[in-house]
Amino acid sequence: MTHIAIERNRRKQMNEYLAVLRSLMPDSYIQRGDQASIVGGAIEFVKELEQLLQSLEAQKRLIHHHHHQQQQEQQQEGSQNTSTIDNNNSFSLRPFSQFFTSPQYSWCQLPGGDGEFPSEKQTTIAEIEVTLSESHANLRILSRRRPKQLFKLVSAFHSLHLTILHLNVTTLDPLVLYSFSAKVEEGCNLTSVDDIAGAVHHMLQVIEEEDTHSL
């Protein structure tokens, strides 16, 4: 009887949570009222919010970058003091850093020529973070934009038996942030986050080399 009561309370609590979750989403994200539809809609809604957050972050960075350039021009004209410029230089030099918690590959983003963006000559060519839950992998990749880079990444994912379920792309020239949700299919030889991160890093190296040779 105790077990039955515990299970009844668990189901009641689950239904209450699902009702709250449904109330937080627009109706367009819920096709049916069953649990799977609600959870699936919540996943899509969270992904859309993530995309919005990334876009707003990019806009914020661009606004700051333009403001910083204006201040430098004003300083050159003698109308801006040095202390204000120094404060601007202390602004974070790592765009989208809040989206990375424990990356397998960390892009040591030292100030580039303009004081804002990373230099081309780094020991790693991208910020890469992979999390794995059973057969589902989430990946975040921050790198420089390359011609046909996304197409090549998607093709490489397919060849590795990683099926892309969801994709977000946010650009902040000359950088691009990719957020992938992928399913690890049968036949995939990548069994850990380090394996997947290493494969992605190798993909980006190949893309960069092809881009260099094409110049």
GROMACS elastic network, one bead per residue, 0.5 to 0.9 nm:
[ bonds ]
;  ai    aj funct       b0    kb
    1     4     6  0.50565   500
    1     5     6  0.61951   500
    1     6     6  0.86394   500
    2     5     6  0.51094   500
    2     6     6  0.61932   500
    2     7     6  0.86218   500
    3     6     6  0.51335   500
    3     7     6  0.61726   500
    3     8     6  0.85700   500
    4     7     6  0.51242   500
    4     8     6  0.60812   500
    4     9     6  0.86323   500
    5     8     6  0.50376   500
    5     9     6  0.62034   500
    5    10     6  0.85586   500
    6     9     6  0.51761   500
    6    10     6  0.61207   500
    6    11     6  0.87022   500
    7    11     6  0.62175   500
    7    12     6  0.85496   500
    8    11     6  0.52396   500
    8    12     6  0.61638   500
    8    13     6  0.86197   500
    9    13     6  0.60502   500
    9    14     6  0.84668   500
   10    13     6  0.51365   500
   10    14     6  0.60840   500
   10    15     6  0.86075   500
   11    15     6  0.60908   500
   11    16     6  0.85297   500
   12    15     6  0.51843   500
   12    16     6  0.62311   500
   12    17     6  0.86989   500
   13    16     6  0.50434   500
   13    17     6  0.62001   500
   13    18     6  0.86037   500
   14    17     6  0.51083   500
   14    18     6  0.61359   500
   14    19     6  0.85688   500
   15    18     6  0.50241   500
   15    19     6  0.60993   500
   15    20     6  0.86481   500
   15    35     6  0.85451   500
   16    19     6  0.50583   500
   16    20     6  0.63008   500
   16    21     6  0.85974   500
   17    20     6  0.51036   500
   17    21     6  0.60725   500
   17    22     6  0.85452   500
   18    22     6  0.60330   500
   18    23     6  0.85398   500
   18    35     6  0.71983   500
   18    38     6  0.70923   500
   18    39     6  0.78810   500
   19    22     6  0.51205   500
   19    23     6  0.62319   500
   19    24     6  0.88482   500
   19    38     6  0.88028   500
   20    23     6  0.50657   500
   20    24     6  0.64704   500
   21    24     6  0.53069   500
   21    25     6  0.69018   500
   21    38     6  0.75540   500
   21    39     6  0.81688   500
   21    42     6  0.72643   500
   22    25     6  0.54958   500
   22    26     6  0.80615   500
   22    27     6  0.81655   500
   22    30     6  0.78576   500
   22    33     6  0.88383   500
   22    38     6  0.62371   500
   22    39     6  0.85289   500
   22    41     6  0.85079   500
   22    42     6  0.77091   500
   23    26     6  0.77138   500
   23    27     6  0.85867   500
   24    42     6  0.87372   500
   25    28     6  0.81567   500
   25    29     6  0.67799   500
   25    30     6  0.80553   500
   25    41     6  0.79258   500
   25    42     6  0.70166   500
   25    45     6  0.69591   500
   26    29     6  0.59323   500
   26    30     6  0.76996   500
   26    45     6  0.84102   500
   27    30     6  0.55194   500
   27    31     6  0.79730   500
   28    31     6  0.71085   500
   28    41     6  0.85784   500
   29    37     6  0.85504   500
   29    38     6  0.80289   500
   29    40     6  0.83343   500
   29    42     6  0.73539   500
   29    44     6  0.72771   500
   29    45     6  0.68962   500
   30    33     6  0.70356   500
   30    37     6  0.60025   500
   30    38     6  0.58709   500
   30    39     6  0.88266   500
   30    40     6  0.80205   500
   30    41     6  0.53699   500
   30    42     6  0.82762   500
   31    34     6  0.89089   500
   31    37     6  0.63661   500
   31    38     6  0.81266   500
   31    41     6  0.79410   500
   32    35     6  0.85706   500
   32    36     6  0.86888   500
   32    37     6  0.57233   500
   32    38     6  0.74698   500
   33    36     6  0.83926   500
   33    37     6  0.64208   500
   33    38     6  0.65685   500
   34    37     6  0.54592   500
   34    38     6  0.63936   500
   34    39     6  0.88442   500
   35    38     6  0.51527   500
   35    39     6  0.61813   500
   35    40     6  0.84647   500
   36    39     6  0.52111   500
   36    40     6  0.59184   500
   36    41     6  0.83728   500
   37    40     6  0.50661   500
   37    41     6  0.59071   500
   37    42     6  0.84351   500
   38    41     6  0.51286   500
   38    42     6  0.61319   500
   38    43     6  0.87468   500
   39    43     6  0.63433   500
   39    44     6  0.88421   500
   40    43     6  0.51600   500
   40    44     6  0.64861   500
   40    45     6  0.86957   500
   41    44     6  0.51483   500
   41    45     6  0.61031   500
   41    46     6  0.86143   500
   42    46     6  0.60780   500
   42    47     6  0.85261   500
   43    46     6  0.52217   500
   43    47     6  0.62289   500
   43    48     6  0.87024   500
   44    47     6  0.50876   500
   44    48     6  0.62427   500
   44    49     6  0.86864   500
   44   166     6  0.84856   500
   45    48     6  0.50985   500
   45    49     6  0.62449   500
   45    50     6  0.86100   500
   46    49     6  0.50046   500
   46    50     6  0.61097   500
   46    51     6  0.86299   500
   47    51     6  0.62594   500
   47    52     6  0.86818   500
   47   166     6  0.79989   500
   47   167     6  0.85771   500
   47   168     6  0.78487   500
   48    51     6  0.50338   500
   48    52     6  0.62689   500
   48    53     6  0.86379   500
   48   168     6  0.83553   500
   49    53     6  0.61004   500
   49    54     6  0.85666   500
   50    53     6  0.50386   500
   50    54     6  0.61595   500
   50    55     6  0.85889   500
   50   168     6  0.82064   500
   51    54     6  0.51397   500
   51    55     6  0.61770   500
   51    56     6  0.86448   500
   51   168     6  0.59901   500
   51   169     6  0.75369   500
   51   170     6  0.74233   500
   51   179     6  0.86426   500
   52    55     6  0.50757   500
   52    56     6  0.61497   500
   52    57     6  0.85410   500
   53    56     6  0.51432   500
   53    57     6  0.61356   500
   53    58     6  0.86521   500
   54    57     6  0.50341   500
   54    58     6  0.62477   500
   54    59     6  0.87171   500
   54    96     6  0.73661   500
   54    99     6  0.85985   500
   54   168     6  0.89122   500
   54   169     6  0.85842   500
   54   170     6  0.63069   500
   54   171     6  0.89415   500
   54   177     6  0.82568   500
   55    58     6  0.50668   500
   55    59     6  0.62638   500
   55    60     6  0.86192   500
   55   169     6  0.89018   500
   55   170     6  0.60359   500
   55   171     6  0.79646   500
   55   172     6  0.88807   500
   56    59     6  0.50183   500
   56    60     6  0.60920   500
   56    61     6  0.85791   500
   57    60     6  0.50490   500
   57    61     6  0.62007   500
   57    62     6  0.86628   500
   57    95     6  0.79339   500
   57    96     6  0.70005   500
   58    61     6  0.51359   500
   58    62     6  0.62292   500
   58    63     6  0.86510   500
   58    95     6  0.78161   500
   58    96     6  0.79445   500
   58   170     6  0.73830   500
   58   171     6  0.70527   500
   58   172     6  0.56214   500
   59    62     6  0.51139   500
   59    63     6  0.61290   500
   59    64     6  0.85591   500
   59   172     6  0.80948   500
   60    63     6  0.51679   500
   60    64     6  0.61630   500
   60    65     6  0.85052   500
   61    64     6  0.51191   500
   61    65     6  0.59997   500
   61    66     6  0.86391   500
   61    95     6  0.72520   500
   61   172     6  0.79339   500
   62    66     6  0.61487   500
   62    67     6  0.84640   500
   62   172     6  0.74444   500
   62   173     6  0.88986   500
   63    66     6  0.52731   500
   63    67     6  0.61041   500
   63    68     6  0.85087   500
   64    68     6  0.59688   500
   64    69     6  0.85659   500
   64    88     6  0.87445   500
   65    68     6  0.50594   500
   65    69     6  0.62521   500
   65    70     6  0.87060   500
   65   116     6  0.74347   500
   66    69     6  0.50700   500
   66    70     6  0.62533   500
   66    71     6  0.86985   500
   67    70     6  0.50853   500
   67    71     6  0.62721   500
   67    72     6  0.86933   500
   68    71     6  0.51179   500
   68    72     6  0.62707   500
   68    73     6  0.87165   500
   68    85     6  0.77041   500
   68    88     6  0.67023   500
   68    89     6  0.84393   500
   69    72     6  0.50659   500
   69    73     6  0.62739   500
   69    74     6  0.86342   500
   70    73     6  0.50725   500
   70    74     6  0.61634   500
   70    75     6  0.85517   500
   71    75     6  0.60223   500
   71    76     6  0.85675   500
   71    79     6  0.88698   500
   71    80     6  0.68150   500
   71    84     6  0.83712   500
   71    85     6  0.69488   500
   72    76     6  0.62615   500
   72    77     6  0.86786   500
   72    80     6  0.79263   500
   72    85     6  0.70895   500
   73    76     6  0.51074   500
   73    77     6  0.63978   500
   73    78     6  0.87794   500
   73    79     6  0.89240   500
   73    80     6  0.86682   500
   74    78     6  0.63051   500
   74    79     6  0.53310   500
   74    80     6  0.55293   500
   74    81     6  0.89336   500
   75    79     6  0.55045   500
   75    81     6  0.64355   500
   75    82     6  0.74191   500
   75    85     6  0.80647   500
   76    79     6  0.75693   500
   76    80     6  0.78575   500
   77    80     6  0.77401   500
   78    81     6  0.75811   500
   80    83     6  0.87146   500
   80    84     6  0.74116   500
   80    85     6  0.79508   500
   81    84     6  0.60194   500
   81    85     6  0.71167   500
   82    85     6  0.52620   500
   82    86     6  0.62754   500
   82    87     6  0.88149   500
   83    86     6  0.50823   500
   83    87     6  0.63315   500
   83    88     6  0.88350   500
   84    87     6  0.51920   500
   84    88     6  0.65207   500
   84    89     6  0.88863   500
   85    88     6  0.51235   500
   85    89     6  0.63702   500
   85    90     6  0.89137   500
   86    89     6  0.50545   500
   86    90     6  0.65429   500
   87    90     6  0.52631   500
   87    91     6  0.71414   500
   88    91     6  0.54519   500
   89    92     6  0.81155   500
   89    93     6  0.85380   500
   89   115     6  0.73372   500
   89   116     6  0.83556   500
   90    93     6  0.81170   500
   91   116     6  0.88903   500
   92    95     6  0.73204   500
   92    97     6  0.88310   500
   92   116     6  0.85340   500
   93    97     6  0.89819   500
   93   109     6  0.69890   500
   93   110     6  0.73180   500
   93   111     6  0.66668   500
   93   115     6  0.78847   500
   93   116     6  0.57456   500
   93   117     6  0.68191   500
   93   118     6  0.78919   500
   94    97     6  0.54593   500
   94    98     6  0.88915   500
   94   108     6  0.89940   500
   94   109     6  0.64408   500
   94   110     6  0.85827   500
   94   116     6  0.83507   500
   94   117     6  0.78962   500
   94   118     6  0.82334   500
   95    98     6  0.81519   500
   95   116     6  0.89990   500
   95   117     6  0.83852   500
   95   142     6  0.90000   500
   95   172     6  0.85317   500
   95   175     6  0.89177   500
   96    99     6  0.56559   500
   96   100     6  0.75773   500
   96   142     6  0.80938   500
   96   177     6  0.78180   500
   97   100     6  0.55858   500
   97   101     6  0.82512   500
   98   101     6  0.73095   500
   99   140     6  0.78665   500
  100   103     6  0.61720   500
  100   127     6  0.82292   500
  100   128     6  0.82256   500
  100   129     6  0.66386   500
  100   140     6  0.75275   500
  101   129     6  0.77994   500
  102   105     6  0.87798   500
  102   106     6  0.87335   500
  102   129     6  0.66149   500
  102   130     6  0.85957   500
  103   106     6  0.59456   500
  103   127     6  0.67717   500
  103   128     6  0.54686   500
  103   130     6  0.70018   500
  103   140     6  0.86476   500
  103   197     6  0.88176   500
  104   127     6  0.79563   500
  104   128     6  0.59209   500
  104   129     6  0.54035   500
  104   130     6  0.70888   500
  104   193     6  0.79402   500
  104   194     6  0.66377   500
  104   197     6  0.64083   500
  104   198     6  0.82545   500
  105   124     6  0.70616   500
  105   125     6  0.87136   500
  105   126     6  0.69540   500
  105   127     6  0.54417   500
  105   128     6  0.50093   500
  105   129     6  0.68343   500
  105   197     6  0.74444   500
  105   198     6  0.83888   500
  105   201     6  0.79827   500
  106   109     6  0.85985   500
  106   124     6  0.70371   500
  106   125     6  0.87267   500
  106   126     6  0.69044   500
  106   128     6  0.66803   500
  106   129     6  0.84696   500
  107   110     6  0.88911   500
  107   118     6  0.86146   500
  107   122     6  0.73085   500
  107   123     6  0.76881   500
  107   124     6  0.56270   500
  107   125     6  0.64308   500
  107   126     6  0.52257   500
  107   128     6  0.81183   500
  107   142     6  0.83732   500
  107   143     6  0.84763   500
  108   118     6  0.79135   500
  108   122     6  0.67542   500
  108   123     6  0.76151   500
  108   124     6  0.74578   500
  108   125     6  0.89740   500
  108   126     6  0.87884   500
  108   127     6  0.84418   500
  109   112     6  0.82093   500
  109   117     6  0.73777   500
  109   119     6  0.70104   500
  109   122     6  0.78325   500
  110   115     6  0.84689   500
  110   116     6  0.86091   500
  110   117     6  0.76412   500
  110   118     6  0.53344   500
  110   119     6  0.64770   500
  110   122     6  0.86097   500
  111   114     6  0.72956   500
  111   116     6  0.56326   500
  111   117     6  0.57718   500
  111   118     6  0.53151   500
  111   119     6  0.65688   500
  112   115     6  0.51806   500
  112   116     6  0.61299   500
  112   117     6  0.50567   500
  112   120     6  0.80207   500
  113   116     6  0.77205   500
  113   117     6  0.76183   500
  113   118     6  0.82884   500
  113   119     6  0.72883   500
  114   117     6  0.68324   500
  115   118     6  0.82593   500
  117   174     6  0.79098   500
  117   175     6  0.83068   500
  118   121     6  0.85262   500
  118   122     6  0.83275   500
  119   122     6  0.66956   500
  120   125     6  0.80016   500
  120   144     6  0.85363   500
  121   124     6  0.85842   500
  121   125     6  0.82987   500
  122   125     6  0.62956   500
  122   126     6  0.89489   500
  124   127     6  0.78526   500
  124   201     6  0.83633   500
  125   142     6  0.89121   500
  125   143     6  0.66182   500
  125   144     6  0.80047   500
  125   201     6  0.76814   500
  125   204     6  0.74438   500
  125   205     6  0.73056   500
  125   208     6  0.86852   500
  126   141     6  0.66793   500
  126   142     6  0.54867   500
  126   144     6  0.75780   500
  126   201     6  0.73469   500
  126   204     6  0.78892   500
  127   140     6  0.77614   500
  127   141     6  0.56026   500
  127   143     6  0.65695   500
  128   139     6  0.72335   500
  128   140     6  0.57595   500
  128   142     6  0.66177   500
  128   143     6  0.86681   500
  128   197     6  0.64403   500
  128   198     6  0.89964   500
  128   200     6  0.79053   500
  128   201     6  0.75211   500
  129   138     6  0.81411   500
  129   139     6  0.56831   500
  129   140     6  0.52604   500
  129   141     6  0.66873   500
  129   193     6  0.82957   500
  129   197     6  0.68186   500
  130   137     6  0.67768   500
  130   138     6  0.56540   500
  130   140     6  0.66372   500
  130   141     6  0.88260   500
  130   193     6  0.54666   500
  130   194     6  0.77039   500
  130   196     6  0.71309   500
  130   197     6  0.61155   500
  131   136     6  0.84691   500
  131   137     6  0.56930   500
  131   138     6  0.52526   500
  131   139     6  0.66158   500
  131   192     6  0.88881   500
  131   193     6  0.60703   500
  132   135     6  0.71920   500
  132   136     6  0.58559   500
  132   138     6  0.64630   500
  132   139     6  0.88441   500
  132   192     6  0.73767   500
  132   193     6  0.62127   500
  133   136     6  0.52953   500
  133   137     6  0.63468   500
  133   138     6  0.85002   500
  134   137     6  0.80888   500
  134   184     6  0.85974   500
  135   182     6  0.85174   500
  135   183     6  0.57547   500
  135   184     6  0.50106   500
  135   185     6  0.73291   500
  136   181     6  0.72352   500
  136   182     6  0.57650   500
  136   184     6  0.58600   500
  137   162     6  0.87109   500
  137   180     6  0.80209   500
  137   181     6  0.58917   500
  137   182     6  0.51708   500
  137   183     6  0.61499   500
  137   184     6  0.69343   500
  137   193     6  0.81451   500
  137   196     6  0.87510   500
  138   179     6  0.74012   500
  138   180     6  0.56983   500
  138   182     6  0.63260   500
  138   183     6  0.88434   500
  139   178     6  0.78114   500
  139   179     6  0.56965   500
  139   181     6  0.64574   500
  139   182     6  0.80049   500
  139   196     6  0.89005   500
  139   197     6  0.82288   500
  140   177     6  0.71148   500
  140   178     6  0.56159   500
  140   180     6  0.64204   500
  141   176     6  0.80546   500
  141   177     6  0.56532   500
  141   178     6  0.50499   500
  141   179     6  0.65671   500
  141   180     6  0.84161   500
  141   200     6  0.86555   500
  142   175     6  0.70236   500
  142   176     6  0.57977   500
  142   178     6  0.64519   500
  142   179     6  0.89450   500
  143   146     6  0.87788   500
  143   174     6  0.86314   500
  143   175     6  0.56679   500
  143   176     6  0.56872   500
  143   177     6  0.67326   500
  143   178     6  0.85645   500
  143   204     6  0.84869   500
  144   173     6  0.80551   500
  144   174     6  0.57658   500
  144   176     6  0.59795   500
  144   177     6  0.87526   500
  145   148     6  0.89020   500
  145   149     6  0.70907   500
  145   171     6  0.81835   500
  145   173     6  0.75699   500
  145   174     6  0.59612   500
  145   175     6  0.54387   500
  145   176     6  0.56928   500
  146   149     6  0.52046   500
  146   150     6  0.84138   500
  146   207     6  0.75235   500
  146   208     6  0.72001   500
  146   211     6  0.70119   500
  147   150     6  0.82940   500
  147   207     6  0.86593   500
  147   211     6  0.72075   500
  148   151     6  0.53499   500
  148   152     6  0.62200   500
  148   153     6  0.86726   500
  148   207     6  0.87105   500
  149   152     6  0.51988   500
  149   153     6  0.61292   500
  149   154     6  0.86807   500
  149   204     6  0.81529   500
  149   207     6  0.67545   500
  149   208     6  0.88701   500
  150   153     6  0.50349   500
  150   154     6  0.61545   500
  150   155     6  0.85718   500
  150   178     6  0.86807   500
  151   154     6  0.52661   500
  151   155     6  0.62327   500
  151   156     6  0.86383   500
  152   155     6  0.51049   500
  152   156     6  0.60955   500
  152   157     6  0.85672   500
  152   203     6  0.82326   500
  152   207     6  0.75564   500
  153   156     6  0.50699   500
  153   157     6  0.61034   500
  153   158     6  0.86415   500
  153   200     6  0.80655   500
  153   203     6  0.69104   500
  153   204     6  0.79063   500
  153   207     6  0.86368   500
  154   157     6  0.50699   500
  154   158     6  0.63009   500
  154   159     6  0.87846   500
  154   163     6  0.88819   500
  154   164     6  0.77396   500
  155   158     6  0.51508   500
  155   159     6  0.63660   500
  155   160     6  0.88104   500
  156   159     6  0.50710   500
  156   160     6  0.63142   500
  156   161     6  0.88207   500
  156   162     6  0.86338   500
  156   200     6  0.86273   500
  156   203     6  0.71883   500
  157   160     6  0.51573   500
  157   161     6  0.64468   500
  157   162     6  0.50822   500
  157   163     6  0.69061   500
  157   164     6  0.76241   500
  157   182     6  0.87963   500
  157   200     6  0.84664   500
  158   161     6  0.51570   500
  158   162     6  0.54462   500
  158   163     6  0.61202   500
  158   164     6  0.80178   500
  159   162     6  0.74638   500
  160   163     6  0.87377   500
  160   184     6  0.88366   500
  160   185     6  0.88260   500
  160   187     6  0.82891   500
  160   188     6  0.59406   500
  160   189     6  0.76010   500
  160   190     6  0.80061   500
  160   199     6  0.88110   500
  161   183     6  0.83376   500
  161   184     6  0.64590   500
  161   185     6  0.54063   500
  161   186     6  0.72153   500
  161   187     6  0.65323   500
  161   188     6  0.50843   500
  161   189     6  0.83665   500
  162   182     6  0.59313   500
  162   183     6  0.56255   500
  162   185     6  0.59980   500
  162   188     6  0.71431   500
  163   181     6  0.84753   500
  163   182     6  0.52275   500
  163   183     6  0.50740   500
  163   184     6  0.66564   500
  163   185     6  0.69721   500
  164   167     6  0.72009   500
  164   180     6  0.67994   500
  164   181     6  0.59267   500
  164   183     6  0.64814   500
  165   180     6  0.75886   500
  165   181     6  0.54015   500
  165   182     6  0.51986   500
  165   183     6  0.68815   500
  166   179     6  0.80285   500
  166   180     6  0.58310   500
  166   182     6  0.70091   500
  167   178     6  0.71807   500
  167   179     6  0.56473   500
  167   181     6  0.64563   500
  167   182     6  0.87915   500
  168   177     6  0.80214   500
  168   178     6  0.57691   500
  168   180     6  0.66281   500
  169   176     6  0.70588   500
  169   177     6  0.58150   500
  169   179     6  0.65484   500
  169   180     6  0.88657   500
  170   175     6  0.86410   500
  170   176     6  0.57456   500
  170   177     6  0.51432   500
  170   178     6  0.66415   500
  170   179     6  0.86711   500
  171   174     6  0.76364   500
  171   175     6  0.58979   500
  171   177     6  0.62111   500
  171   178     6  0.87179   500
  172   176     6  0.58741   500
  172   177     6  0.80296   500
  173   176     6  0.70679   500
  184   187     6  0.85994   500
  184   188     6  0.64568   500
  184   190     6  0.81993   500
  184   191     6  0.86878   500
  185   188     6  0.58295   500
  186   189     6  0.85886   500
  187   190     6  0.89978   500
  188   191     6  0.75859   500
  189   195     6  0.84896   500
  190   193     6  0.80111   500
  190   194     6  0.85170   500
  190   195     6  0.52360   500
  190   196     6  0.57464   500
  190   199     6  0.82762   500
  191   194     6  0.84095   500
  191   195     6  0.64254   500
  191   196     6  0.75835   500
  192   195     6  0.51450   500
  192   196     6  0.64439   500
  192   197     6  0.86264   500
  193   196     6  0.51921   500
  193   197     6  0.59791   500
  193   198     6  0.83858   500
  194   197     6  0.50612   500
  194   198     6  0.58843   500
  194   199     6  0.84585   500
  195   198     6  0.51683   500
  195   199     6  0.62029   500
  195   200     6  0.87211   500
  196   199     6  0.50815   500
  196   200     6  0.62213   500
  196   201     6  0.85972   500
  197   200     6  0.51163   500
  197   201     6  0.61195   500
  197   202     6  0.85923   500
  198   201     6  0.50736   500
  198   202     6  0.61779   500
  198   203     6  0.86452   500
  199   202     6  0.50803   500
  199   203     6  0.62418   500
  199   204     6  0.88017   500
  200   204     6  0.63406   500
  200   205     6  0.86617   500
  201   204     6  0.51834   500
  201   205     6  0.62554   500
  201   206     6  0.87658   500
  202   205     6  0.50008   500
  202   206     6  0.62789   500
  202   207     6  0.86523   500
  203   206     6  0.52276   500
  203   207     6  0.62510   500
  203   208     6  0.86626   500
  204   208     6  0.60383   500
  204   209     6  0.85300   500
  205   208     6  0.51170   500
  205   209     6  0.61506   500
  205   210     6  0.86069   500
  206   209     6  0.51321   500
  206   210     6  0.61393   500
  206   211     6  0.85385   500
  207   210     6  0.51641   500
  207   211     6  0.61262   500
  207   212     6  0.86068   500
  208   211     6  0.50513   500
  208   212     6  0.61196   500
  208   213     6  0.86417   500
  209   212     6  0.50221   500
  209   213     6  0.61273   500
  209   214     6  0.85592   500
  210   213     6  0.51804   500
  210   214     6  0.61523   500
  210   215     6  0.89140   500
  211   214     6  0.52019   500
  211   215     6  0.67005   500
  212   215     6  0.55325   500
